[in-house]
Amino acid sequence: MKFPDGTDYTGQVWPGWCHFPDFTNSKTRSWWGNSFKGLVDNGIRGFWNDMNEPATWGQRFPDLVEFNFEGLKGTHRRGHNLYGMQMARATFEGTKQLLNGERPFILTRAGFSGVQRYSAVWTGDNVSSDDHMMLGIRMLSSMGIAGVPYVGMDIGGFSGNPSKELFARWISIGAFAPLSRAHVCVDNKDQEPWSFGERVEDIARNYLNLRYMLLPYIYTSFHQAHKTGMPIWRSLAIEYPFDPNIYDWRYQHQFTVGIGLMIAPVNSVQEFTKVYFPGNQPWYDFYTDVKYAAASQDHVDAPLEKLPVFVQGGSIIPMQSVIQHTGQKSSDTLFVHVYAANSGISNQGFYQDDGSTYSYEQGNYASMNMIYDAQNKSISFDDIKGMYKHHFTTIAVMLHGFSELASIKINGKSGSLIKRAVSFMKALSNFDPLGSQANEGAIPVQVVHIPYPVSKTSITW
């Protein structure tokens, strides 16, 4: 970046006095992208662009500093907001080329319209307080509305020292964020889950386990965002824009993950909250299957161990067994949770690929539609599209909120219906035999097993 007389602009950042590359110049972007070769050769696959508003210590870029703007020229007044997005673009395009078919992960603090094409975004340096936690929730909802789906905030707060209760609540909420990470300034106290004692460690473990169980649903939601632009973390205003109740300040923090899961966040000192249940289908407590009427309001308990989470009737939620990292395979069963609806037809996708390359562009993916028709009492699975071979061998269709079914049919032939129990309050395994006390708060469900991969299959009752 240069002044009109050709001298370089300098400003202080972490390394000291710095020059600033002009990312509105294609030659600069190319140079920047190639500069990552040493890091890529050393095995680095993720790259973090920080301080790229651009920020300088105690200063502001002078307005007369010039930007190239692809040869058209312009000033800092025009280019300031574009700087972070163009830096993310240069980082993404350069590392993608260097990685030869692998996907880079890019994270940026600053951006502009279009940054979602290149990078995940987090909300910047926040403070360890209930106010900033709840503000971050609203920011993530707003970023989704603005078309940026891969978003997150610093769990626990970047500066300050959260209480045990605040960290526990924050990590349970953050487990549902597209970008879920705890991050703290170097001169603050440790914020690993075990730093806060066994109770908080157990809460963190439970919600992180739950996130891993939900990865098939979350990854499918990422694919939908990639194809349609619909965010993963969604403001209620997206699905219910004409319902005046969702604009009531009491419900401003409620959001959905995809279309089916609704979270009603509370702060670290709340033990109950009032929840609004929008739409025309019942809602189910995720942990107990207690049913709430559509378009109703109710008070719900919210002890520290239980973040209020609900599932809309008609939802189809694909899940897997607990894993400890994404490189570990789950069990060979895909658990498809279906929640009874009053009426209507629901269509939920299931999408998987290798998660690390661009081979899905050549057909190396697995995509399947799952359709629940409440009126005709059927659940259908379409043929799987794509060449990706998943390790699943069985689908366990788990029915929530359905009356006791005497029998079911699979493609017109009598099928087996099994009673099981599932627990999400303590997400250590997917289910245990009905009546087992191994999992806290087990919910009785009816289960139908079908083979995976499926050819067109219909379950009726």
Backbone torsions as a table, in degrees:
resi	resn	phi	psi	omega
1	MET	NA	134.6	-173.5
2	LYS	-130.9	153.9	168.9
3	PHE	-75.3	165.6	-180.0
4	PRO	-58.6	-23.9	179.8
5	ASP	-85.1	3.7	176.3
6	GLY	94.2	-7.1	177.6
7	THR	-78.2	149.0	-178.4
8	ASP	-75.0	140.3	170.0
9	TYR	-81.3	138.1	175.8
10	THR	-127.1	147.2	176.7
11	GLY	-149.1	158.6	-178.2
12	GLN	-89.3	130.5	172.9
13	VAL	-136.3	-163.0	-174.8
14	TRP	-51.8	-44.6	-177.1
15	PRO	-76.7	-8.8	-173.7
16	GLY	117.9	-143.5	178.6
17	TRP	-73.6	128.1	-171.5
18	CYS	-129.6	152.9	164.2
19	HIS	-96.0	162.1	-173.9
20	PHE	-125.2	116.6	177.5
21	PRO	-61.8	145.3	178.0
22	ASP	-93.8	97.9	-175.0
23	PHE	-79.2	0.1	171.1
24	THR	-85.9	4.8	177.8
25	ASN	-107.0	122.2	-176.5
26	SER	-60.8	-33.6	178.5
27	LYS	-66.3	-37.8	177.4
28	THR	-65.2	-43.9	179.7
29	ARG	-61.1	-40.7	179.0
30	SER	-64.7	-45.7	177.8
31	TRP	-59.8	-44.4	-179.6
32	TRP	-62.3	-46.1	-179.2
33	GLY	-61.5	-41.4	179.9
34	ASN	-69.0	-22.1	-177.7
35	SER	-70.1	-9.4	180.0
36	PHE	-86.4	0.8	-174.0
37	LYS	-57.4	-43.3	-179.2
38	GLY	-62.6	-40.1	178.4
39	LEU	-66.7	-43.9	178.5
40	VAL	-61.9	-43.3	179.2
41	ASP	-61.5	-28.2	178.7
42	ASN	-87.1	5.5	173.9
43	GLY	97.2	4.8	179.8
44	ILE	-75.7	134.8	-179.0
45	ARG	-125.3	-4.1	179.2
46	GLY	-126.1	141.3	-172.4
47	PHE	-138.8	131.6	-170.4
48	TRP	-115.3	117.7	177.4
49	ASN	-99.9	111.1	-175.9
50	ASP	-118.5	164.9	175.2
51	MET	58.5	26.1	-169.1
52	ASN	-105.5	34.5	175.7
53	GLU	-69.1	-35.5	4.1
54	PRO	-86.8	150.6	-178.3
55	ALA	-112.5	144.1	172.4
56	THR	-138.2	150.5	-176.1
57	TRP	-65.7	113.6	172.3
58	GLY	65.8	15.7	-177.8
59	GLN	-132.1	173.8	173.4
60	ARG	-137.6	139.1	175.8
61	PHE	-54.0	129.0	173.1
62	PRO	-62.5	142.1	-176.5
63	ASP	-62.9	-24.6	-176.6
64	LEU	-84.6	-4.3	173.8
65	VAL	-58.7	136.6	-170.9
66	GLU	-97.3	143.8	172.2
67	PHE	-112.2	149.8	-178.0
68	ASN	-75.3	-40.4	-178.6
69	PHE	49.7	51.9	177.9
70	GLU	54.8	37.8	177.3
71	GLY	90.1	-6.4	-177.8
72	LEU	-89.0	-14.4	177.8
73	LYS	65.8	148.1	177.9
74	GLY	-175.3	170.1	-177.0
75	THR	-102.4	173.5	177.1
76	HIS	-59.9	-31.7	178.2
77	ARG	-58.1	-35.5	179.8
78	ARG	-85.6	-33.3	-169.6
79	GLY	-97.0	-12.0	-172.7
80	HIS	-52.6	-51.3	-174.4
81	ASN	-71.2	-17.6	179.7
82	LEU	-85.2	-16.0	-169.0
83	TYR	-58.8	-51.3	-177.1
84	GLY	-63.6	-40.2	179.5
85	MET	-65.1	-40.9	-179.5
86	GLN	-70.4	-30.5	174.7
87	MET	-67.4	-43.9	176.8
88	ALA	-61.5	-39.8	177.9
89	ARG	-60.9	-47.0	-179.6
90	ALA	-62.6	-39.6	179.7
91	THR	-65.8	-45.4	-179.4
92	PHE	-64.7	-50.3	-175.9
93	GLU	-64.1	-37.6	179.9
94	GLY	-69.8	-47.7	-177.7
95	THR	-71.2	-33.3	176.1
96	LYS	-60.3	-43.1	179.4
97	GLN	-66.0	-40.7	-179.0
98	LEU	-69.4	-28.1	-174.5
99	LEU	-84.5	-6.0	171.3
100	ASN	50.4	54.9	174.8
101	GLY	104.9	-14.7	172.9
102	GLU	-84.9	153.8	178.5
103	ARG	-88.6	128.3	170.8
104	PRO	-82.3	154.6	170.4
105	PHE	-107.6	124.3	179.9
106	ILE	-118.2	135.8	175.7
107	LEU	-126.6	133.0	-178.8
108	THR	-131.6	150.1	175.6
109	ARG	-89.7	-29.4	-177.1
110	ALA	-119.2	157.6	179.5
111	GLY	-169.0	-173.4	-179.3
112	PHE	-155.9	173.6	178.4
113	SER	-51.2	125.7	-177.9
114	GLY	104.2	-9.2	-178.7
115	VAL	-62.6	-25.0	-179.2
116	GLN	-62.6	-17.0	178.2
117	ARG	-74.3	-17.9	-170.6
118	TYR	-122.5	-23.2	-164.2
119	SER	-155.8	153.0	162.7
120	ALA	-78.9	156.8	-177.6
121	VAL	-132.4	135.8	170.8
122	TRP	-115.8	165.5	-166.6
123	THR	-83.2	5.1	174.6
124	GLY	91.3	-168.5	-172.7
125	ASP	-74.3	107.2	178.5
126	ASN	-106.0	178.0	-174.8
127	VAL	-117.2	147.4	-179.7
128	SER	-74.9	81.3	179.7
129	SER	-149.7	156.4	175.3
130	ASP	-60.7	-38.1	-179.2
131	ASP	-60.2	-44.2	-178.9
132	HIS	-72.5	-32.7	175.9
133	MET	-62.6	-47.7	-178.3
134	MET	-70.5	-35.0	174.6
135	LEU	-62.8	-42.1	179.1
136	GLY	-60.0	-36.6	177.6
137	ILE	-61.2	-45.1	179.1
138	ARG	-66.1	-36.8	179.2
139	MET	-64.1	-42.5	-179.8
140	LEU	-64.8	-38.7	176.0
141	SER	-62.6	-42.8	-178.8
142	SER	-66.8	-38.9	178.7
143	MET	-64.8	-35.5	175.6
144	GLY	-63.2	-43.7	177.7
145	ILE	-61.6	-34.1	-179.9
146	ALA	-77.8	-0.2	175.1
147	GLY	95.1	13.2	179.3
148	VAL	-110.5	103.4	-172.0
149	PRO	-88.6	-28.3	-172.8
150	TYR	-94.5	87.2	-170.1
151	VAL	-134.0	157.8	176.2
152	GLY	-166.4	172.2	176.3
153	MET	-130.3	162.6	179.7
154	ASP	-71.0	107.9	179.5
155	ILE	-65.0	128.4	-179.3
156	GLY	92.2	-15.9	-178.3
157	GLY	91.6	139.1	-179.4
158	PHE	-74.6	-41.4	179.0
159	SER	-120.4	146.2	-175.8
160	GLY	99.2	174.1	-176.5
161	ASN	-124.9	106.5	-176.8
162	PRO	-69.5	150.9	170.6
163	SER	-68.8	166.3	176.3
164	LYS	-57.3	-43.2	-177.2
165	GLU	-66.4	-40.2	-179.3
166	LEU	-65.6	-44.4	-179.8
167	PHE	-64.1	-41.6	-179.6
168	ALA	-60.9	-44.8	-179.2
169	ARG	-67.5	-39.7	-175.8
170	TRP	-66.1	-41.6	-177.0
171	ILE	-72.6	-28.1	176.5
172	SER	-69.3	-38.2	175.7
173	ILE	-70.2	-44.9	-177.9
174	GLY	-63.5	-22.1	178.0
175	ALA	-63.4	-19.2	-179.9
176	PHE	-98.4	-0.6	-178.7
177	ALA	-78.6	146.4	175.6
178	PRO	-55.2	-46.1	173.7
179	LEU	-104.9	110.0	-175.1
180	SER	-114.6	106.8	179.5
181	ARG	-152.2	141.1	168.4
182	ALA	-90.6	139.0	-174.5
183	HIS	-152.9	131.8	-175.6
184	VAL	-142.0	150.3	178.1
185	CYS	-62.3	148.4	-172.4
186	VAL	-61.7	-28.5	-175.9
187	ASP	-99.3	19.0	174.6
188	ASN	-102.3	172.6	178.4
189	LYS	-67.7	157.6	178.3
190	ASP	-57.7	145.5	177.1
191	GLN	-127.5	25.6	168.8
192	GLU	-67.7	148.7	-176.5
193	PRO	-53.9	-36.2	-177.9
194	TRP	-74.6	-7.2	180.0
195	SER	-72.7	-14.0	-173.5
196	PHE	-107.6	8.7	179.2
197	GLY	99.2	170.4	-170.4
198	GLU	-67.8	-35.7	-179.2
199	ARG	-62.9	-47.9	179.8
200	VAL	-67.1	-37.6	178.2
201	GLU	-61.0	-41.8	178.5
202	ASP	-64.6	-41.2	178.7
203	ILE	-63.5	-46.3	179.3
204	ALA	-61.4	-44.3	-179.9
205	ARG	-60.3	-42.7	-177.5
206	ASN	-62.7	-45.0	-176.7
207	TYR	-76.4	-30.2	173.6
208	LEU	-70.1	-39.4	173.4
209	ASN	-59.3	-42.5	-180.0
210	LEU	-63.0	-39.4	177.3
211	ARG	-60.2	-44.4	179.4
212	TYR	-64.0	-36.0	176.5
213	MET	-64.9	-33.9	-177.4
214	LEU	-84.9	-0.2	-174.8
215	LEU	-55.1	-38.7	176.6
216	PRO	-58.8	-38.2	177.4
217	TYR	-71.7	-43.6	-178.6
218	ILE	-66.3	-43.9	-179.0
219	TYR	-65.6	-37.8	175.3
220	THR	-62.6	-38.4	177.4
221	SER	-65.6	-36.0	174.5
222	PHE	-61.7	-42.8	179.8
223	HIS	-63.8	-40.8	177.4
224	GLN	-62.0	-39.7	177.0
225	ALA	-62.4	-41.1	179.4
226	HIS	-62.7	-38.7	-175.2
227	LYS	-85.1	-34.5	-170.1
228	THR	-119.1	-16.5	-175.2
229	GLY	86.2	-5.3	178.3
230	MET	-68.9	130.1	-176.2
231	PRO	-70.1	163.6	176.4
232	ILE	-81.2	-53.3	174.8
233	TRP	-87.3	114.6	-169.3
234	ARG	-119.8	130.5	166.6
235	SER	-60.8	146.1	176.1
236	LEU	-61.6	-20.7	-179.4
237	ALA	-65.5	-19.4	-179.7
238	ILE	-71.5	-47.7	-177.5
239	GLU	-86.9	-27.0	-173.2
240	TYR	-130.2	57.4	-172.2
241	PRO	-66.6	-23.1	-175.6
242	PHE	-103.5	9.9	176.0
243	ASP	-91.9	110.5	-176.3
244	PRO	-63.0	-23.5	-176.5
245	ASN	-66.7	-27.8	-177.1
246	ILE	-73.4	-11.9	176.7
247	TYR	-94.8	1.1	174.2
248	ASP	-66.4	131.5	-175.7
249	TRP	-57.3	-25.9	-178.7
250	ARG	-66.3	-21.6	-175.8
251	TYR	-115.0	15.3	-172.9
252	GLN	-66.7	-18.9	-177.9
253	HIS	-95.1	-9.2	178.9
254	GLN	-66.4	142.5	177.5
255	PHE	-150.4	166.7	175.0
256	THR	-116.6	152.8	169.3
257	VAL	-103.6	116.2	-167.0
258	GLY	64.0	-143.9	179.8
259	ILE	-105.8	-17.9	-168.3
260	GLY	-96.2	-33.7	-176.0
261	LEU	-96.6	129.3	176.1
262	MET	-118.5	131.1	179.4
263	ILE	-111.7	136.9	177.8
264	ALA	-116.9	84.7	-173.9
265	PRO	-64.3	147.8	174.4
266	VAL	-133.0	159.7	-179.3
267	ASN	-81.1	-177.0	-169.9
268	SER	-73.9	-15.1	-178.1
269	VAL	-108.9	-4.6	178.1
270	GLN	-80.5	138.5	175.4
271	GLU	-117.9	-1.0	170.4
272	PHE	-155.6	162.7	-179.9
273	THR	-153.7	162.1	174.8
274	LYS	-96.3	132.7	-174.9
275	VAL	-122.2	140.0	173.0
276	TYR	-105.0	135.3	-177.6
277	PHE	-111.9	96.3	-172.7
278	PRO	-79.0	173.5	172.9
279	GLY	88.2	-166.4	-177.2
280	ASN	-120.5	16.4	176.9
281	GLN	-119.9	153.5	176.9
282	PRO	-66.3	160.5	174.9
283	TRP	-118.3	145.6	-177.7
284	TYR	-116.8	134.1	170.8
285	ASP	-61.0	124.9	-174.6
286	PHE	-60.0	-30.0	-173.9
287	TYR	-94.4	-21.3	-172.6
288	THR	-127.4	-14.1	-173.0
289	ASP	66.8	11.8	171.5
290	VAL	-59.8	134.0	-171.9
291	LYS	-100.6	138.5	176.5
292	TYR	-119.2	139.0	-177.0
293	ALA	-69.3	150.5	176.2
294	ALA	-64.1	148.7	177.2
295	ALA	56.5	34.9	179.3
296	SER	-118.0	167.7	176.2
297	GLN	-127.6	141.8	-178.3
298	ASP	-155.1	154.2	172.7
299	HIS	-87.0	136.1	178.8
300	VAL	-128.7	149.4	177.0
301	ASP	-72.0	146.6	179.1
302	ALA	-143.8	61.0	174.7
303	PRO	-61.9	164.6	-173.8
304	LEU	-57.4	-33.2	-178.8
305	GLU	-76.6	-9.7	-172.1
306	LYS	-131.6	99.1	170.3
307	LEU	-73.8	128.1	-179.7
308	PRO	-63.2	117.7	179.5
309	VAL	-133.4	138.6	-176.2
310	PHE	-136.3	156.1	179.0
311	VAL	-123.7	131.0	-179.0
312	GLN	-75.8	138.0	174.5
313	GLY	-55.9	137.4	-175.0
314	GLY	95.8	-10.4	-177.9
315	SER	-72.8	149.2	174.7
316	ILE	-125.6	114.8	-172.9
317	ILE	-116.9	104.0	175.6
318	PRO	-77.7	134.7	-177.8
319	MET	-139.1	171.6	178.1
320	GLN	-136.2	176.1	175.8
321	SER	-72.8	165.9	-178.5
322	VAL	-66.9	135.4	170.2
323	ILE	-126.5	167.5	-177.6
324	GLN	-102.1	-15.4	175.9
325	HIS	-164.8	161.9	-173.2
326	THR	-71.5	-12.5	175.3
327	GLY	-81.2	-8.9	-179.8
328	GLN	-95.1	138.9	177.6
329	LYS	-80.8	142.3	173.0
330	SER	-77.3	-176.2	173.5
331	SER	-64.9	174.6	-175.0
332	ASP	-84.7	11.4	-177.9
333	THR	-111.9	129.5	170.2
334	LEU	-93.0	118.7	-178.7
335	PHE	-93.6	116.0	-178.8
336	VAL	-109.2	107.2	-177.6
337	HIS	-92.0	122.6	-178.8
338	VAL	-116.0	131.3	-175.8
339	TYR	-111.9	127.8	-173.4
340	ALA	-60.4	139.2	178.6
341	ALA	-117.4	162.1	176.4
342	ASN	-75.0	-36.0	-176.1
343	SER	-165.7	177.0	172.5
344	GLY	91.5	175.3	-179.8
345	ILE	-122.4	130.6	178.6
346	SER	-112.9	140.3	179.3
347	ASN	-128.3	114.1	179.0
348	GLN	-119.6	131.0	176.3
349	GLY	-83.6	162.6	169.3
350	PHE	-135.3	122.4	-174.9
351	TYR	-133.1	136.1	175.1
352	GLN	-144.0	148.8	167.2
353	ASP	-147.1	-165.4	-174.9
354	ASP	-76.7	-9.8	173.8
355	GLY	76.2	-1.2	-173.2
356	SER	-137.9	-10.4	-177.8
357	THR	-129.5	178.8	176.4
358	TYR	-99.4	19.3	-177.4
359	SER	-67.9	-16.4	176.0
360	TYR	-61.4	-24.5	178.8
361	GLU	-68.6	-19.7	175.7
362	GLN	-102.4	16.1	175.0
363	GLY	97.3	3.3	-179.3
364	ASN	-85.0	71.8	177.9
365	TYR	-147.9	168.0	173.4
366	ALA	-128.5	123.4	-177.3
367	SER	-132.8	134.1	-176.9
368	MET	-144.8	138.8	172.7
369	ASN	-95.2	137.3	175.7
370	MET	-120.8	124.9	-171.5
371	ILE	-124.0	126.8	176.8
372	TYR	-112.9	119.8	179.0
373	ASP	-110.1	103.5	-174.7
374	ALA	-67.0	-39.9	-176.6
375	GLN	-67.7	-43.1	-178.5
376	ASN	-91.6	5.6	174.0
377	LYS	52.5	60.9	-179.6
378	SER	-146.6	151.9	171.9
379	ILE	-127.9	122.6	-174.9
380	SER	-119.1	146.4	175.8
381	PHE	-121.3	120.9	178.2
382	ASP	-76.9	165.7	174.2
383	ASP	-58.2	145.2	177.7
384	ILE	-77.4	131.9	175.8
385	LYS	-100.0	148.6	177.5
386	GLY	99.6	167.7	-173.4
387	MET	-102.5	-4.4	-174.3
388	TYR	-68.9	130.4	-179.0
389	LYS	-101.1	107.3	179.9
390	HIS	-85.0	162.2	-180.0
391	HIS	-84.0	-5.3	177.8
392	PHE	-65.0	141.3	174.2
393	THR	-121.1	-13.3	-175.9
394	THR	-141.5	143.8	168.9
395	ILE	-109.9	124.6	173.5
396	ALA	-102.7	107.2	179.5
397	VAL	-85.3	114.9	-171.9
398	MET	-110.3	116.1	-170.0
399	LEU	-96.3	120.3	-179.5
400	HIS	-110.9	131.7	174.2
401	GLY	79.1	5.2	176.4
402	PHE	-83.5	145.0	173.5
403	SER	-65.2	163.2	-178.1
404	GLU	-58.5	119.5	-178.4
405	LEU	-91.7	130.3	-180.0
406	ALA	-74.0	-35.2	-178.5
407	SER	-162.2	164.7	174.7
408	ILE	-136.4	162.6	175.2
409	LYS	-126.3	141.8	176.2
410	ILE	-115.4	112.6	-174.7
411	ASN	52.1	42.3	175.5
412	GLY	84.7	-5.4	-179.7
413	LYS	-110.8	148.7	-177.9
414	SER	-57.4	134.7	179.6
415	GLY	-122.7	170.8	-176.6
416	SER	-95.0	133.5	178.7
417	LEU	-118.1	123.0	-173.7
418	ILE	-116.6	141.9	173.2
419	LYS	-91.9	128.9	177.9
420	ARG	-136.7	-177.1	174.9
421	ALA	-133.6	142.3	179.8
422	VAL	-128.8	143.6	179.5
423	SER	-134.4	132.5	173.6
424	PHE	-113.4	-7.0	177.8
425	MET	-68.3	-33.9	176.1
426	LYS	-131.8	89.9	-167.2
427	ALA	-81.6	66.7	179.7
428	LEU	-99.6	-23.2	174.5
429	SER	-154.2	168.9	-173.4
430	ASN	-78.6	-45.5	178.0
431	PHE	-160.2	160.3	177.6
432	ASP	-131.0	162.3	177.6
433	PRO	-54.9	144.1	-178.4
434	LEU	-52.2	131.5	179.3
435	GLY	94.6	-9.3	179.2
436	SER	-68.7	143.3	176.7
437	GLN	-98.3	9.7	-176.6
438	ALA	-64.4	-33.3	178.4
439	ASN	-114.3	134.8	-179.6
440	GLU	-68.6	133.3	173.6
441	GLY	65.7	40.9	-177.9
442	ALA	-65.4	137.7	-179.6
443	ILE	-102.0	127.6	175.1
444	PRO	-71.4	130.6	177.3
445	VAL	-135.5	163.4	173.8
446	GLN	-105.2	136.8	-170.8
447	VAL	-125.5	136.0	173.7
448	VAL	-119.9	129.6	178.5
449	HIS	-102.6	133.1	173.2
450	ILE	-133.9	157.6	-177.5
451	PRO	-75.1	150.5	170.9
452	TYR	-121.9	135.9	1.8
453	PRO	-73.3	151.3	-176.6
454	VAL	-96.0	146.4	157.0
455	SER	-97.2	168.9	-168.8
456	LYS	-47.8	120.2	-173.3
457	THR	-134.0	138.4	178.7
458	SER	-128.2	129.4	175.2
459	ILE	-105.9	125.8	179.8
460	THR	-128.0	160.0	178.8
461	TRP	-147.9	NA	NA
